[in-house]
Amino acid sequence: AAEATDGKPRSRWSSHTTFLLASIGSAIGFGNVWRFPMMAYSYGGGAFMLPYLIALFFAAIPMVVLEFALGQRLQRGHVALVAHIAPRWEGLGWATVVGTFLSAQYYQTLLAYCLVYLVNAFRDPQPWAVEEAARSLSESSSSLDGAEASSGLQPGSGEAGGETEADAALAAVRSFWREEVLQVSSGVAETGGLVGPLCGWYALVWAVVCLGACDGASSIGALNKLLMPMPFAVLAAFFARAVTLPGAGAGIRTLFSPDFAAIWSPSIWVAAVSQLFFGVSAGLGTLTTYASFSPPSTPVGRSAIIVSLSNSAFSLFAGGTVFGFLGFISHTTGEPLESLVQSGPALAFQVFPIAMGLMPLPQLWAALFFLMLLNLGISSAVSMTSPLTTALCERFGTTARRVAPPLHLLGFVSGLIYVSRAGTYWLTLSDHFVPMFLTIVVGLSQCLLVSLAYGARRLLESLPPEDQRLAPWWAFCWQWLLPATLSLLLLAQVIHEGSSPFGGFPGWALAVGWVYSLGPLLLVPLFYCAHARAHGGRRGGGVMS
């Protein structure tokens, strides 16, 4: 192990390629398959692409460069890094890694869903296949309330009698998702107890993620070398099948057809920035932690561009695949595509099971697809728990093998609400509030810390010569463009949330969503006051002194 700037031994990636694979593995995850297509469609289809691409080059890439540069230059995990720059603001570092760890709790639920589908993929017939639709048709006709609709649980538009084979397939996958996997309650207020099988898979996911976090850079690097290549190959096969189906072209055009009136809404810009930040893992403490395992002399600009473009390319690829199949389903069933597009993970777990039935050897393709989702999800999940693991190791001078097991056990126990019968509602709330607010607040704070405390020029001068060519541009983004843009977008979205409450959820549930996303920021004043008391009003060292 090499030494950090504080003289303590530090793990190292085995190669720069390993670092890139780990960063790409953190960036490319579940959200690329279901969240990006849903966000793009909800905010105007092709109109979303313009803010998305602008935000990619003017916000996401500069932010990734900033986080890579900080972690690599200071050779510390996220919390220790913030404490080194501005000791009184150490709470900001803890708020970031705690918020990211809380996000991992609902993210692991998605992996538990994958495991449920994976073990059922080998059944013949599969429980979501057309042959199993008879039982499903009567169940899928039950009505749902507004909160359920917001969770992606809308029933089909047809009546139970006289359905075509395609209608039956659609009813079957919806019923399996709702009745077998979620066992969903009537609303967010009715917890309804834990879903037994799902709870068991949730525990297994936490155990696997814990193993991935135990050895720091070495285990994370090995995990991503093993997992990263597969998703591209599997998704390519599904895309090739999708584009051969009738109606696929109409579905893809729906995703990319512009609605330029939507561009003038601040919400679309907030959605684009938050999708990119959450997608590339900016504002989560992950990139600074990963970069701290790289030698200080490693160029960061090229790495940031590769990671950011890989994430966006996979998102566009996945979006085209999802909407190609949606177009086919709409063409075959006669159901409007707008009623097929559903929020939350239902988009992936209802569209792709139908797609598998259109492939030869559906059991094989079902297994490959859900293994792909697991591959995407595990690498991202490890990256979401690693920052807090690293922070605790650095704070208490211990090892990840001692910290990770009790920390991940705590994450499992405190996240059991997501595998209750009301879990899908809480997952929907969490997925709305955390990417929309926490990542933007943390990103803004990091820009201010570098600009006002550490010094953008000082950070840039420490970068390798290859990165010096764009140094003026990075400095402008960190000091002016990003702080101004993120502040305006954050203010606009807060106003929007106040005037248009999300998803028909009751006020108390929305309040919980706000606390979940911004509650970790309460650590900022707590650490500030504790530091001021400990040092009697003096700054107590650090760069800011």
Buried (B, 14 or more C-beta within 10 A) or exposed (E): EEEBBEEEEBBBBEEBEBBBBBBBBBBBBBBBBBBBBBBBBBBBBBBBBBBBEEBBEBBBBBBBBBBBBBBBBBBBBBBBBBBBBBBBBBBBBBBBBBBBBBBBBBBBBBBBBBBBBBEBBEEEEBBBBBEBBEBBBEBBBEEBEEBBBBBBBBBBEBEBEEBEEBBBBBBBBBBBBBBBBBBBBEBBEEBBEBBEBBBBBBBBBBBBBBBBBBBBBBBBBBBBBEBBEBBBEBBEBBBEBBBEBEBBBBBBEBBBEBEEEBBEBBBBBBBBBBBBBBBBBBBBBBBBBBBBBBEBEBBBBBBBBBBBBBBBEBBBBBBBBBBBBBBBBBBBBEBEBEEBBBBBBBBBBBBBBBBBBBBEEBBEBBBBBBBBBBBBBBBBBBBBBBBBBBBBBBBEEEEBBEBBBEBBBEBBEEBBBBBBBBBBBBBBBBBBBBBBBBBBBBBBBBBBBBBBBBBBEEBBEBBEEEBBEBBEBBBEBBBEBBBEBBBEBBEBBBEBBEEEEBBEBEEEBBEBBBEBBBBBBEBBEEBBEEBBEEEEEEEBEBBBE
